[in-house]
Each structure stands twice: as C-alpha cells, then as structure tokens.
Amino acid sequence: MIIHTLKNKHIILGITGSIAAYKAALIIRGLVKKGAEVQVVITPAGKEFITPLTLSTLSRKPVISEFFSNRDGSWNSHVDLGLWADAMLVAPATASTIGKMANGTADNMLLTTYLSCKAPVFIAPAMDLDMFAHPAVQQNLERLRSFGNTVIEPTEGELASQLTGKGRMEEPEKIIERLEAFFASRPEKDLAGKKVLITAGPTYEKIDPVRFIGNYSSGKMGFALAEVCARRGAEVTLIAGPVSAEVHHPNIWRTDVESAEEMYQAATAAFPAMDAALLCAAVADYRPQNASTEKIKRESKETMTLHLIANKDIAASLGTIKREGQILAGFALETQADGRTYAQDKLRRKNLDFIVLNSLRDAGAGFRCDTNKVTILDKNGEVTACSLKSKQEVAVDIINKLTELLQ
C-alpha cells in the first residue's frame, strides 16, 4: 500500500459529458482523503451529468467551467492552472474530448487548461466498447500517448467487461492508485537549489547571407532535458541553436544563438555559476574561414571551394575551467560500429564526468526522431545501456545520472 504520496499534491480533475461523470465524485473524495488539493474543471456537457454544487462541496473549491467567472470581466486563467498543477486527470474522458485533446482544439475551459498544463496528464476513457475500438479513437489515444500523456484503461483481461456498458471507465480507486504509483516513483525536487546549463539544437555557420553549414538537430533532446531539470527543481539556463522548439517551464531561462562562436561565448560566460552543464547541442566542428557579405553567385563555375577552420571546442573549454564539485556531461552521436571507443576517448580528453552515446545505426535514435536509444558512460567506468524510448523518458534517465553525481 502506497501511503502519503498524494499529500499536498495539486490535482486538476477534468470532467466531460459522460454518464460516468458521477464517478468523479468518488475520485475527488478519494484524492482529498489522501491529502490532495483538487481543482475541478468541467465541460458544459459534463454539468448535464453531475452538478457543480456536488463537486465543489467535495473538493472545497469553486468548480471552473467557463472562461469568465462573472459578468464583471474577471476570468479563469488556464495558464495559471497549468502552472499550479502537479498532475491533470481527465476522468471521464469522452471520445469527443479525446479527439479534441489529440488535435489541439481549444473550445472550452478544460481543453485550454490541458493545452496550457505543464504537469503530467492522465486520461481515463469512458465510452462503449465499439466506440473505444474504433480506429479513429485508438489513433487519437495513441497520439495522446506520443505527447507523453498516460492513458488509464481497465486492467488487461477486464477490458471487455469494463467497457461493454455505456460510459464505463476504470474504477475510481484504481485511477487513484495509478496517481499514487506515479508520484511514488517520481523524484521530488531533488535538484532544488541547483543551477544547470544545457545546450541544445544545431549551430549554423554562415557561407553567405542566405547559405550556411548546419545539421539535422531539432533540439528535442536538449529541450526535454531542460524541462525535466526544471520540474525537478533546478534553475536551468538553456542555450539554444536555431530551432522551432519552445520552452514551457518558468524555471528555464533561454538564450538563442546561431553560430558555434555565439554558443561558445554564452556557455563559457554562464558555466562558472553553474552546478552542472549538459552539452547536448550538435555544434559544428568547422566554419567557413571567410563568410561572404553578399550572396555568392553561381555564374559559370562548376565547382566551388570552401576553406573551413575549426570552431572552438565548447566541451573541452569548459572541461579546463571546471571546478571541484561541478558536473560536466557531453553527448556523442556516432555512426561507426565502435562508437563506444570514440565516446570513451571523448569522455577522457574533455574532462567530462559522463557522456551520453547514441548511434545512427540504431533505428529511432539520433536526429529528427521523437525517440532515442542511448548508453551512458561515466568516468569511473560505469556503463548504463537504455532501451529505445521517448526522448522525454531518455531525459529522465540522463537527469537521474546527473542527480546521482550531484549528491
């Protein structure tokens, strides 16, 4: 029996228009009994199945349903709710709401709250078996999982009996157990008070005003690391190359750069005040010696020669100024079969505490993927091989290693 894991946790409970909405009262009662603070957000259709008065009595908070709480212009901030929450639970979740969540529709307060939520989201579907089995619903559920959400379904083997009846969903006590298990396994602010520098994305090295040397890095891995660090209490300085990714957590301070030189300057300036640095960016090793100030014309030339010079090595530079107690980690993307040998050499030469190795030989790893498969090697010879998983899950593995070394 897991005890106290929900004490003082902030839970948003989203209720949609399902006959199973009456079970939300049992969920609220169970969460409050275990010490959680519950804020109910209900759709207009949800109010047809259970009254806000019942829900507010159980949660001891006014129920939120509309964007504007009064006619005086005051409004309910979905952004503030998203920052307040430790978790969001949508139970029951109808096929309609699941479809809207999966496709970014924001036509009610529950959906805007979901899109603004920084905390983990749990979804308990409620519909008849035929609806649940429809490919469109399954596709939407899979899409929600790919976003990092958790879908709570009845235990395998009980699925048919749970979902045959209209509006059936996983039982309230089972849903609460899933939340308890999540918080029991989740490290609690173990990086509080720490300052972490993270580099992410590619660098662009100008050839002329319209052309550059670059790479395929999307920055997804580095941004995932930043979010995990921030959720676990760290103050994060994120130095990002030119990417479209966005930060969400308020404890992330982002600096945008373009070239390797700009990233070098920003990283070396920030590092002395940091407790750790994770150098995840795919920094160009070379840049054109002389970038043209005007667009280079093709004219009649069949070939063009670029003279390249080496960029400063950010990892090696930080390794030389690293003080006792600071943790410095690098990343190695390899294509050779003996990639581990190269990673171990890089670990030693650059005075790193650990290095994260991945290989383009592994399907689903590397650039332009939402997944990754890595091996973590530290300076003491310890090797941790991780299976293929989402970059968010890989980020947790890497930050677990960082936290271990910072203790």
KEMAR-858064 format. One record per residue (C-alpha): residue number from 1; residue in three letters; chain; x, y, z. Coordinates in steps of 0.02 Angstrom, whole numbers. Layout:
<nodes>
{NUM, "ALA", "A", {X, Y, Z}} ...
</nodes>
This chain:
<nodes>
{1, "MET", "A", {0, 0, 0}} {2, "ILE", "A", {73, 167, -53}} {3, "ILE", "A", {45, 300, 81}} {4, "HIS", "A", {57, 490, 81}} {5, "THR", "A", {114, 507, -100}} {6, "LEU", "A", {-34, 620, -139}} {7, "LYS", "A", {-17, 731, 14}} {8, "ASN", "A", {-14, 917, -36}} {9, "LYS", "A", {-18, 873, -221}} {10, "HIS", "A", {-114, 991, -335}} {11, "ILE", "A", {-228, 891, -450}} {12, "ILE", "A", {-336, 962, -590}} {13, "LEU", "A", {-485, 847, -618}} {14, "GLY", "A", {-563, 871, -790}} {15, "ILE", "A", {-740, 804, -807}} {16, "THR", "A", {-826, 782, -975}} {17, "GLY", "A", {-1003, 742, -1032}} {18, "SER", "A", {-1012, 556, -994}} {19, "ILE", "A", {-1132, 453, -891}} {20, "ALA", "A", {-977, 402, -792}} {21, "ALA", "A", {-963, 581, -727}} {22, "TYR", "A", {-1045, 527, -564}} {23, "LYS", "A", {-887, 428, -527}} {24, "ALA", "A", {-790, 591, -523}} {25, "ALA", "A", {-866, 622, -352}} {26, "LEU", "A", {-784, 462, -290}} {27, "ILE", "A", {-618, 514, -367}} {28, "ILE", "A", {-625, 684, -280}} {29, "ARG", "A", {-669, 605, -114}} {30, "GLY", "A", {-526, 480, -128}} {31, "LEU", "A", {-398, 611, -179}} {32, "VAL", "A", {-448, 733, -41}} {33, "LYS", "A", {-445, 592, 88}} {34, "LYS", "A", {-264, 558, 38}} {35, "GLY", "A", {-215, 741, 62}} {36, "ALA", "A", {-225, 806, -116}} {37, "GLU", "A", {-293, 976, -166}} {38, "VAL", "A", {-417, 955, -309}} {39, "GLN", "A", {-475, 1087, -433}} {40, "VAL", "A", {-619, 1030, -542}} {41, "VAL", "A", {-634, 1092, -721}} {42, "ILE", "A", {-793, 1031, -804}} {43, "THR", "A", {-858, 1047, -982}} {44, "PRO", "A", {-1033, 1119, -1012}} {45, "ALA", "A", {-1090, 944, -1062}} {46, "GLY", "A", {-1018, 874, -901}} {47, "LYS", "A", {-1136, 982, -799}} {48, "GLU", "A", {-1281, 887, -876}} {49, "PHE", "A", {-1224, 731, -783}} {50, "ILE", "A", {-1165, 797, -614}} {51, "THR", "A", {-1194, 964, -529}} {52, "PRO", "A", {-1054, 1086, -490}} {53, "LEU", "A", {-1126, 1104, -314}} {54, "THR", "A", {-1089, 920, -278}} {55, "LEU", "A", {-913, 937, -347}} {56, "SER", "A", {-871, 1099, -256}} {57, "THR", "A", {-936, 1027, -92}} {58, "LEU", "A", {-820, 877, -108}} {59, "SER", "A", {-668, 974, -172}} {60, "ARG", "A", {-696, 1126, -60}} {61, "LYS", "A", {-659, 1236, -210}} {62, "PRO", "A", {-770, 1326, -335}} {63, "VAL", "A", {-792, 1223, -493}} {64, "ILE", "A", {-722, 1302, -652}} {65, "SER", "A", {-820, 1283, -812}} {66, "GLU", "A", {-820, 1446, -908}} {67, "PHE", "A", {-679, 1563, -960}} {68, "PHE", "A", {-760, 1709, -869}} {69, "SER", "A", {-814, 1679, -690}} {70, "ASN", "A", {-926, 1833, -676}} {71, "ARG", "A", {-1004, 1966, -784}} {72, "ASP", "A", {-880, 2093, -718}} {73, "GLY", "A", {-742, 2038, -837}} {74, "SER", "A", {-646, 1929, -713}} {75, "TRP", "A", {-586, 1768, -793}} {76, "ASN", "A", {-516, 1598, -752}} {77, "SER", "A", {-335, 1584, -807}} {78, "HIS", "A", {-300, 1415, -887}} {79, "VAL", "A", {-115, 1464, -890}} {80, "ASP", "A", {-109, 1489, -701}} {81, "LEU", "A", {-200, 1324, -676}} {82, "GLY", "A", {-73, 1236, -786}} {83, "LEU", "A", {70, 1304, -681}} {84, "TRP", "A", {-18, 1264, -516}} {85, "ALA", "A", {-47, 1080, -553}} {86, "ASP", "A", {64, 933, -507}} {87, "ALA", "A", {-46, 823, -618}} {88, "MET", "A", {-201, 836, -725}} {89, "LEU", "A", {-328, 694, -732}} {90, "VAL", "A", {-468, 690, -861}} {91, "ALA", "A", {-596, 566, -796}} {92, "PRO", "A", {-711, 526, -877}} {93, "ALA", "A", {-640, 569, -1048}} {94, "THR", "A", {-764, 553, -1191}} {95, "ALA", "A", {-718, 510, -1369}} {96, "SER", "A", {-756, 690, -1417}} {97, "THR", "A", {-639, 765, -1287}} {98, "ILE", "A", {-504, 637, -1326}} {99, "GLY", "A", {-512, 686, -1509}} {100, "LYS", "A", {-501, 871, -1468}} {101, "MET", "A", {-355, 845, -1349}} {102, "ALA", "A", {-262, 744, -1481}} {103, "ASN", "A", {-284, 879, -1613}} {104, "GLY", "A", {-258, 1037, -1512}} {105, "THR", "A", {-438, 1100, -1515}} {106, "ALA", "A", {-470, 1229, -1378}} {107, "ASP", "A", {-656, 1267, -1373}} {108, "ASN", "A", {-688, 1253, -1186}} {109, "MET", "A", {-602, 1285, -1021}} {110, "LEU", "A", {-550, 1104, -995}} {111, "LEU", "A", {-463, 1095, -1163}} {112, "THR", "A", {-370, 1260, -1145}} {113, "THR", "A", {-315, 1205, -972}} {114, "TYR", "A", {-249, 1042, -1046}} {115, "LEU", "A", {-152, 1134, -1181}} {116, "SER", "A", {-75, 1250, -1051}} {117, "CYS", "A", {-36, 1116, -923}} {118, "LYS", "A", {149, 1089, -883}} {119, "ALA", "A", {114, 940, -770}} {120, "PRO", "A", {91, 756, -820}} {121, "VAL", "A", {-82, 717, -889}} {122, "PHE", "A", {-183, 559, -856}} {123, "ILE", "A", {-335, 513, -962}} {124, "ALA", "A", {-469, 386, -915}} {125, "PRO", "A", {-576, 349, -1070}} {126, "ALA", "A", {-762, 319, -1046}} {127, "MET", "A", {-868, 253, -1189}} {128, "ASP", "A", {-945, 92, -1253}} {129, "LEU", "A", {-832, -44, -1320}} {130, "ASP", "A", {-871, -14, -1504}} {131, "MET", "A", {-827, 170, -1491}} {132, "PHE", "A", {-670, 131, -1394}} {133, "ALA", "A", {-615, 4, -1525}} {134, "HIS", "A", {-645, 121, -1673}} {135, "PRO", "A", {-482, 158, -1766}} {136, "ALA", "A", {-510, 345, -1751}} {137, "VAL", "A", {-521, 337, -1561}} {138, "GLN", "A", {-372, 220, -1550}} {139, "GLN", "A", {-272, 335, -1662}} {140, "ASN", "A", {-314, 484, -1552}} {141, "LEU", "A", {-266, 388, -1394}} {142, "GLU", "A", {-101, 338, -1473}} {143, "ARG", "A", {-70, 518, -1521}} {144, "LEU", "A", {-101, 572, -1342}} {145, "ARG", "A", {22, 440, -1280}} {146, "SER", "A", {152, 506, -1403}} {147, "PHE", "A", {133, 676, -1319}} {148, "GLY", "A", {186, 597, -1154}} {149, "ASN", "A", {11, 578, -1082}} {150, "THR", "A", {-40, 422, -985}} {151, "VAL", "A", {-199, 332, -1038}} {152, "ILE", "A", {-279, 236, -895}} {153, "GLU", "A", {-375, 86, -959}} {154, "PRO", "A", {-455, -57, -862}} {155, "THR", "A", {-335, -197, -820}} {156, "GLU", "A", {-299, -310, -969}} {157, "GLY", "A", {-418, -457, -963}} {158, "GLU", "A", {-557, -350, -891}} {159, "LEU", "A", {-568, -230, -1037}} {160, "ALA", "A", {-724, -303, -1116}} {161, "SER", "A", {-820, -311, -954}} {162, "GLN", "A", {-768, -135, -906}} {163, "LEU", "A", {-813, -55, -1072}} {164, "THR", "A", {-963, -155, -1134}} {165, "GLY", "A", {-1082, -49, -1030}} {166, "LYS", "A", {-1115, 130, -1086}} {167, "GLY", "A", {-999, 253, -1001}} {168, "ARG", "A", {-892, 128, -908}} {169, "MET", "A", {-713, 176, -864}} {170, "GLU", "A", {-579, 116, -745}} {171, "GLU", "A", {-642, 116, -565}} {172, "PRO", "A", {-602, 270, -458}} {173, "GLU", "A", {-494, 175, -333}} {174, "LYS", "A", {-389, 104, -475}} {175, "ILE", "A", {-367, 277, -552}} {176, "ILE", "A", {-310, 346, -384}} {177, "GLU", "A", {-187, 201, -366}} {178, "ARG", "A", {-111, 248, -534}} {179, "LEU", "A", {-84, 426, -475}} {180, "GLU", "A", {-9, 364, -312}} {181, "ALA", "A", {109, 249, -405}} {182, "PHE", "A", {163, 391, -519}} {183, "PHE", "A", {207, 508, -376}} {184, "ALA", "A", {289, 367, -278}} {185, "SER", "A", {409, 334, -424}} {186, "ARG", "A", {439, 517, -464}} {187, "PRO", "A", {590, 603, -386}} {188, "GLU", "A", {535, 753, -284}} {189, "LYS", "A", {627, 914, -321}} {190, "ASP", "A", {795, 828, -299}} {191, "LEU", "A", {880, 966, -400}} {192, "ALA", "A", {809, 1109, -296}} {193, "GLY", "A", {939, 1245, -274}} {194, "LYS", "A", {1047, 1180, -417}} {195, "LYS", "A", {1091, 1279, -572}} {196, "VAL", "A", {1107, 1181, -733}} {197, "LEU", "A", {1171, 1240, -902}} {198, "ILE", "A", {1104, 1148, -1055}} {199, "THR", "A", {1149, 1173, -1238}} {200, "ALA", "A", {1029, 1113, -1371}} {201, "GLY", "A", {1000, 1111, -1558}} {202, "PRO", "A", {1118, 1140, -1705}} {203, "THR", "A", {1230, 1284, -1749}} {204, "TYR", "A", {1227, 1371, -1917}} {205, "GLU", "A", {1393, 1428, -1991}} {206, "LYS", "A", {1367, 1561, -2124}} {207, "ILE", "A", {1435, 1540, -2300}} {208, "ASP", "A", {1347, 1697, -2360}} {209, "PRO", "A", {1188, 1790, -2308}} {210, "VAL", "A", {1074, 1651, -2373}} {211, "ARG", "A", {1176, 1490, -2352}} {212, "PHE", "A", {1252, 1401, -2204}} {213, "ILE", "A", {1333, 1241, -2144}} {214, "GLY", "A", {1219, 1153, -2021}} {215, "ASN", "A", {1150, 985, -1965}} {216, "TYR", "A", {984, 898, -1935}} {217, "SER", "A", {971, 926, -1747}} {218, "SER", "A", {794, 976, -1692}} {219, "GLY", "A", {842, 1018, -1513}} {220, "LYS", "A", {710, 898, -1445}} {221, "MET", "A", {830, 803, -1333}} {222, "GLY", "A", {905, 960, -1256}} {223, "PHE", "A", {735, 1039, -1228}} {224, "ALA", "A", {671, 879, -1146}} {225, "LEU", "A", {822, 884, -1029}} {226, "ALA", "A", {785, 1065, -985}} {227, "GLU", "A", {603, 1027, -943}} {228, "VAL", "A", {647, 877, -834}} {229, "CYS", "A", {781, 976, -741}} {230, "ALA", "A", {661, 1120, -710}} {231, "ARG", "A", {521, 1006, -650}} {232, "ARG", "A", {642, 930, -526}} {233, "GLY", "A", {683, 1099, -452}} {234, "ALA", "A", {835, 1161, -547}} {235, "GLU", "A", {861, 1335, -618}} {236, "VAL", "A", {901, 1299, -799}} {237, "THR", "A", {1000, 1406, -919}} {238, "LEU", "A", {960, 1342, -1094}} {239, "ILE", "A", {1071, 1398, -1238}} {240, "ALA", "A", {980, 1351, -1397}} {241, "GLY", "A", {1035, 1350, -1577}} {242, "PRO", "A", {910, 1393, -1715}} {243, "VAL", "A", {762, 1276, -1681}} {244, "SER", "A", {573, 1292, -1676}} {245, "ALA", "A", {556, 1203, -1508}} {246, "GLU", "A", {481, 1302, -1364}} {247, "VAL", "A", {511, 1300, -1176}} {248, "HIS", "A", {367, 1285, -1054}} {249, "HIS", "A", {429, 1281, -875}} {250, "PRO", "A", {453, 1453, -794}} {251, "ASN", "A", {620, 1399, -718}} {252, "ILE", "A", {702, 1390, -889}} {253, "TRP", "A", {798, 1543, -949}} {254, "ARG", "A", {828, 1530, -1135}} {255, "THR", "A", {964, 1613, -1238}} {256, "ASP", "A", {954, 1595, -1427}} {257, "VAL", "A", {1113, 1587, -1529}} {258, "GLU", "A", {1155, 1543, -1708}} {259, "SER", "A", {1339, 1503, -1729}} {260, "ALA", "A", {1461, 1394, -1633}} {261, "GLU", "A", {1557, 1551, -1582}} {262, "GLU", "A", {1399, 1628, -1508}} {263, "MET", "A", {1361, 1467, -1414}} {264, "TYR", "A", {1541, 1459, -1352}} {265, "GLN", "A", {1533, 1637, -1285}} {266, "ALA", "A", {1365, 1608, -1199}} {267, "ALA", "A", {1417, 1441, -1123}} {268, "THR", "A", {1586, 1497, -1057}} {269, "ALA", "A", {1506, 1652, -980}} {270, "ALA", "A", {1369, 1552, -892}} {271, "PHE", "A", {1466, 1396, -838}} {272, "PRO", "A", {1562, 1466, -687}} {273, "ALA", "A", {1399, 1499, -594}} {274, "MET", "A", {1327, 1327, -633}} {275, "ASP", "A", {1324, 1167, -533}} {276, "ALA", "A", {1319, 1064, -692}} {277, "ALA", "A", {1317, 1075, -881}} {278, "LEU", "A", {1240, 956, -1007}} {279, "LEU", "A", {1311, 991, -1179}} {280, "CYS", "A", {1178, 916, -1291}} {281, "ALA", "A", {1195, 1035, -1439}} {282, "ALA", "A", {1257, 972, -1607}} {283, "VAL", "A", {1391, 1104, -1628}} {284, "ALA", "A", {1477, 1123, -1797}} {285, "ASP", "A", {1660, 1074, -1788}} {286, "TYR", "A", {1709, 1190, -1930}} {287, "ARG", "A", {1652, 1355, -2008}} {288, "PRO", "A", {1696, 1444, -2170}} {289, "GLN", "A", {1855, 1545, -2147}} {290, "ASN", "A", {1781, 1693, -2240}} {291, "ALA", "A", {1593, 1711, -2250}} {292, "SER", "A", {1539, 1818, -2396}} {293, "THR", "A", {1442, 1976, -2356}} {294, "GLU", "A", {1346, 1957, -2520}} {295, "LYS", "A", {1258, 1809, -2595}} {296, "ILE", "A", {1384, 1704, -2692}} {297, "LYS", "A", {1334, 1691, -2875}} {298, "ARG", "A", {1349, 1529, -2968}} {299, "GLU", "A", {1399, 1615, -3130}} {300, "SER", "A", {1482, 1484, -3242}} {301, "LYS", "A", {1580, 1393, -3108}} {302, "GLU", "A", {1557, 1205, -3098}} {303, "THR", "A", {1643, 1190, -2929}} {304, "MET", "A", {1666, 1297, -2776}} {305, "THR", "A", {1795, 1276, -2638}} {306, "LEU", "A", {1757, 1319, -2458}} {307, "HIS", "A", {1903, 1344, -2340}} {308, "LEU", "A", {1850, 1286, -2167}} {309, "ILE", "A", {1930, 1322, -2000}} {310, "ALA", "A", {1897, 1238, -1833}} {311, "ASN", "A", {1772, 1309, -1711}} {312, "LYS", "A", {1815, 1318, -1526}} {313, "ASP", "A", {1780, 1157, -1433}} {314, "ILE", "A", {1648, 1204, -1303}} {315, "ALA", "A", {1658, 1041, -1204}} {316, "ALA", "A", {1848, 1043, -1196}} {317, "SER", "A", {1850, 1226, -1147}} {318, "LEU", "A", {1728, 1201, -1004}} {319, "GLY", "A", {1824, 1045, -952}} {320, "THR", "A", {1980, 1151, -924}} {321, "ILE", "A", {1891, 1275, -810}} {322, "LYS", "A", {1780, 1151, -719}} {323, "ARG", "A", {1797, 1172, -531}} {324, "GLU", "A", {1784, 1037, -399}} {325, "GLY", "A", {1604, 986, -373}} {326, "GLN", "A", {1544, 1040, -544}} {327, "ILE", "A", {1473, 905, -659}} {328, "LEU", "A", {1506, 914, -845}} {329, "ALA", "A", {1420, 796, -967}} {330, "GLY", "A", {1439, 781, -1155}} {331, "PHE", "A", {1349, 691, -1295}} {332, "ALA", "A", {1420, 584, -1434}} {333, "LEU", "A", {1322, 541, -1591}} {334, "GLU", "A", {1419, 408, -1685}} {335, "THR", "A", {1398, 311, -1846}} {336, "GLN", "A", {1540, 186, -1828}} {337, "ALA", "A", {1518, 12, -1756}} {338, "ASP", "A", {1646, 50, -1620}} {339, "GLY", "A", {1560, 209, -1564}} {340, "ARG", "A", {1587, 169, -1381}} {341, "THR", "A", {1775, 181, -1405}} {342, "TYR", "A", {1758, 357, -1477}} {343, "ALA", "A", {1641, 407, -1337}} {344, "GLN", "A", {1759, 345, -1202}} {345, "ASP", "A", {1903, 440, -1283}} {346, "LYS", "A", {1798, 599, -1289}} {347, "LEU", "A", {1750, 574, -1107}} {348, "ARG", "A", {1934, 567, -1055}} {349, "ARG", "A", {2002, 705, -1169}} {350, "LYS", "A", {1872, 833, -1124}} {351, "ASN", "A", {1871, 802, -936}} {352, "LEU", "A", {1688, 750, -933}} {353, "ASP", "A", {1603, 665, -787}} {354, "PHE", "A", {1491, 565, -902}} {355, "ILE", "A", {1446, 554, -1085}} {356, "VAL", "A", {1286, 504, -1173}} {357, "LEU", "A", {1316, 397, -1327}} {358, "ASN", "A", {1191, 363, -1465}} {359, "SER", "A", {1213, 291, -1638}} {360, "LEU", "A", {1132, 324, -1805}} {361, "ARG", "A", {1147, 136, -1830}} {362, "ASP", "A", {1003, 115, -1708}} {363, "ALA", "A", {830, 140, -1785}} {364, "GLY", "A", {733, 276, -1696}} {365, "ALA", "A", {889, 360, -1623}} {366, "GLY", "A", {975, 521, -1670}} {367, "PHE", "A", {912, 671, -1766}} {368, "ARG", "A", {732, 704, -1822}} {369, "CYS", "A", {659, 571, -1706}} {370, "ASP", "A", {544, 583, -1556}} {371, "THR", "A", {632, 431, -1481}} {372, "ASN", "A", {811, 393, -1433}} {373, "LYS", "A", {919, 248, -1379}} {374, "VAL", "A", {1071, 293, -1276}} {375, "THR", "A", {1213, 222, -1173}} {376, "ILE", "A", {1278, 324, -1026}} {377, "LEU", "A", {1463, 304, -985}} {378, "ASP", "A", {1543, 388, -835}} {379, "LYS", "A", {1724, 424, -791}} {380, "ASN", "A", {1726, 282, -663}} {381, "GLY", "A", {1690, 153, -797}} {382, "GLU", "A", {1506, 128, -757}} {383, "VAL", "A", {1401, 94, -911}} {384, "THR", "A", {1211, 108, -918}} {385, "ALA", "A", {1126, 49, -1078}} {386, "CYS", "A", {950, 115, -1104}} {387, "SER", "A", {819, 40, -1220}} {388, "LEU", "A", {731, 137, -1358}} {389, "LYS", "A", {606, 256, -1280}} {390, "SER", "A", {537, 431, -1299}} {391, "LYS", "A", {658, 575, -1282}} {392, "GLN", "A", {562, 632, -1129}} {393, "GLU", "A", {594, 463, -1046}} {394, "VAL", "A", {777, 465, -1101}} {395, "ALA", "A", {791, 637, -1023}} {396, "VAL", "A", {734, 564, -856}} {397, "ASP", "A", {869, 429, -867}} {398, "ILE", "A", {1003, 560, -902}} {399, "ILE", "A", {945, 677, -763}} {400, "ASN", "A", {940, 529, -642}} {401, "LYS", "A", {1125, 506, -680}} {402, "LEU", "A", {1159, 691, -657}} {403, "THR", "A", {1067, 693, -491}} {404, "GLU", "A", {1164, 542, -430}} {405, "LEU", "A", {1329, 631, -464}} {406, "LEU", "A", {1273, 795, -385}} {407, "GLN", "A", {1228, 714, -218}} 
</nodes>
